[in-house]
């Protein structure tokens, strides 16, 4: 019985590691679909943002729904820098990430994470820090970004 319990614990740990968020190193090769800036340092989403969507999710983004399992978005956040009378993108602050995962039932079928500039996973409560805001877009499968073809 103890051996079965030990095997179950090991398998459970391996399953958790397999589903753990991993930094999407190639996200800058994905389709860039949006850019914006929130210059107010008091705002929770302060910074320059760029939204990247991986190729397999692009059709669903254009349609506003239908994201296949494993679809990913990456949103790097950069500091806002004022220099020479211009507002510019400063150093990278973090990369927010979401991945379609039907097993993530308590967060709308998406995994969420934030990575520091070195690609290390940051400690973030994704239910309150990510999902709670994205719930407003339930009709679009929790995705804020909309395709703009103009």
PLY file of the C-alpha trace (Angstrom):
ply
format ascii 1.0
element vertex 150
property float x
property float y
property float z
element edge 149
property int vertex1
property int vertex2
end_header
0.00 0.00 0.00
2.83 2.41 0.85
4.42 1.72 -2.55
1.16 2.55 -4.35
0.88 5.78 -2.41
4.48 6.70 -3.23
3.87 5.99 -6.94
0.70 8.13 -6.87
2.59 11.04 -5.28
5.38 10.80 -7.86
2.92 10.65 -10.79
0.98 13.59 -9.38
4.19 15.62 -9.05
5.23 14.78 -12.60
1.81 15.78 -13.93
2.07 19.13 -12.11
5.51 19.73 -13.61
4.27 18.85 -17.10
1.50 21.44 -16.86
3.60 24.12 -15.16
3.88 27.33 -17.17
7.04 27.65 -19.23
8.42 30.85 -20.68
7.54 31.15 -24.39
11.06 31.99 -25.63
9.99 32.42 -29.26
6.97 34.69 -28.62
8.48 37.57 -30.61
8.24 35.42 -33.74
4.46 35.13 -33.24
1.99 37.58 -34.86
2.13 41.01 -33.22
-1.54 42.03 -32.99
-1.68 45.06 -30.74
0.37 47.69 -28.97
-0.66 50.19 -26.32
0.67 52.27 -23.48
-0.69 53.02 -20.02
1.49 55.89 -18.75
-0.09 56.17 -15.28
2.29 54.51 -12.79
-0.59 54.06 -10.35
-2.49 51.86 -12.82
-2.09 48.12 -12.26
-1.18 47.60 -15.93
1.23 50.52 -16.24
3.65 50.33 -19.17
4.04 49.75 -22.88
2.31 46.52 -23.92
2.66 44.43 -27.05
0.32 41.52 -27.67
1.65 38.50 -29.55
-0.47 35.51 -30.58
0.95 32.22 -31.74
0.00 31.06 -35.26
-2.43 28.30 -34.19
-4.54 30.88 -32.30
-4.64 33.54 -35.02
-7.84 32.35 -36.76
-9.64 32.15 -33.42
-8.48 35.69 -32.59
-9.84 36.93 -35.91
-13.14 35.10 -35.23
-13.27 36.18 -31.57
-13.58 32.59 -30.29
-12.74 28.97 -30.91
-9.21 28.86 -29.46
-7.71 25.39 -29.93
-6.08 23.59 -27.02
-2.56 24.96 -26.48
-3.24 28.39 -28.05
-0.97 31.01 -26.49
-0.72 34.77 -26.03
2.30 36.63 -24.70
2.22 40.27 -23.59
5.54 41.88 -22.72
5.27 44.95 -20.47
7.95 47.63 -20.74
8.70 50.69 -18.63
7.53 54.06 -19.97
10.45 56.39 -20.55
10.29 60.14 -21.24
13.32 61.31 -23.16
13.96 64.21 -25.51
10.30 65.25 -25.47
9.21 61.76 -26.55
7.45 58.97 -24.74
9.40 55.80 -25.43
9.52 52.16 -24.51
11.97 51.49 -21.70
13.34 48.26 -20.23
11.28 45.06 -20.10
9.35 44.66 -16.82
7.66 41.30 -17.36
5.93 39.04 -19.85
2.32 38.04 -19.15
1.23 34.75 -20.71
-1.92 32.74 -21.23
-2.33 29.28 -22.72
-5.54 27.44 -23.58
-5.79 24.46 -21.23
-9.16 22.78 -20.81
-7.93 21.25 -17.53
-7.73 24.77 -15.98
-11.44 24.81 -15.20
-11.24 27.33 -12.33
-9.62 29.95 -14.62
-11.83 29.68 -17.70
-9.85 26.96 -19.44
-6.65 29.00 -19.57
-3.33 28.79 -17.76
-1.98 32.21 -16.76
1.49 33.28 -15.69
3.91 36.18 -15.51
7.64 35.93 -16.15
10.38 38.35 -15.13
12.79 39.80 -17.75
15.04 36.74 -17.34
12.15 34.37 -18.13
11.70 33.19 -14.55
8.19 32.51 -13.29
6.92 35.29 -11.01
4.75 34.68 -7.95
1.34 35.96 -9.05
-2.14 35.00 -7.87
-3.53 34.36 -11.34
-7.13 34.08 -10.16
-7.18 37.62 -8.78
-4.33 39.12 -10.80
-5.34 37.84 -14.26
-8.54 35.82 -14.48
-10.73 38.17 -12.42
-10.26 40.93 -15.03
-10.52 38.60 -18.03
-13.89 37.31 -16.79
-15.41 40.44 -18.34
-14.59 38.90 -21.74
-16.19 35.51 -21.13
-18.12 35.89 -24.39
-14.76 36.10 -26.21
-13.29 33.15 -24.31
-11.63 35.53 -21.81
-9.48 37.27 -24.45
-9.37 41.09 -24.39
-7.45 41.60 -27.61
-9.58 41.93 -30.73
-8.37 41.61 -34.29
-8.10 44.98 -36.02
-7.72 44.64 -39.78
-7.84 48.34 -40.59
0 1
1 2
2 3
3 4
4 5
5 6
6 7
7 8
8 9
9 10
10 11
11 12
12 13
13 14
14 15
15 16
16 17
17 18
18 19
19 20
20 21
21 22
22 23
23 24
24 25
25 26
26 27
27 28
28 29
29 30
30 31
31 32
32 33
33 34
34 35
35 36
36 37
37 38
38 39
39 40
40 41
41 42
42 43
43 44
44 45
45 46
46 47
47 48
48 49
49 50
50 51
51 52
52 53
53 54
54 55
55 56
56 57
57 58
58 59
59 60
60 61
61 62
62 63
63 64
64 65
65 66
66 67
67 68
68 69
69 70
70 71
71 72
72 73
73 74
74 75
75 76
76 77
77 78
78 79
79 80
80 81
81 82
82 83
83 84
84 85
85 86
86 87
87 88
88 89
89 90
90 91
91 92
92 93
93 94
94 95
95 96
96 97
97 98
98 99
99 100
100 101
101 102
102 103
103 104
104 105
105 106
106 107
107 108
108 109
109 110
110 111
111 112
112 113
113 114
114 115
115 116
116 117
117 118
118 119
119 120
120 121
121 122
122 123
123 124
124 125
125 126
126 127
127 128
128 129
129 130
130 131
131 132
132 133
133 134
134 135
135 136
136 137
137 138
138 139
139 140
140 141
141 142
142 143
143 144
144 145
145 146
146 147
147 148
148 149
